Amino acid sequence: MKRYAGFFAVIVIFLCALIMVACEQKPTTTPTKPAAPAAPAINMQEGLWEITTTVDMPGMPAGMMKPHTTTTCLNRKESVPKGKNETDCTMKDLKTEGNTVTWTVVCKDATSKGRITYAGTSYDGMTETTMKKDGKDTTIKTTMKGKYLGPCQK
């Protein structure tokens, strides 16, 4: 019996140590964190917008480029008006901070950086486009004024 007493003592100590280790272990699952609050929605009315664009091009006589007005549907997911000739272009760095949307459009021969700040049913914006003209970099500045017209026609 004395022979088995040492063996039992070792088993009891081993079991006690195992129980103590098990009690000290932390749960293997991480507690769920509360979901981060959603970013506040941009203050823009979704729907049909009238956009008036004015271009300032170096070397162009003042008054030569008249403001141009177009209409397009805009929503919170697509808050940047698309140009008609941007088929070979890629939108990059699209960011929204508060009511301001910024972006970069990279095309084969030009790069454009833009910014629009929405105020519910209107917006003000600008773009700066850099392109090669006669082997030199030329920067074209464009200002935009947007006005909400109503729902988009389906």
ABEGO torsion letter per residue (X at the ends): XAAAAAAAAAAAAAAAAAAAAAAABBBABBBBBBBBBBBBBBBBBBEBBBBBBBBBBBGBBBGABBBBBBBBBBBAABABBBBAAAAABBBBGBBBBEABBBBBBBBAABBBBBBBBBBGABBBBBBBBBBBBGGBBBBBBBBBBBBBAEBBBX
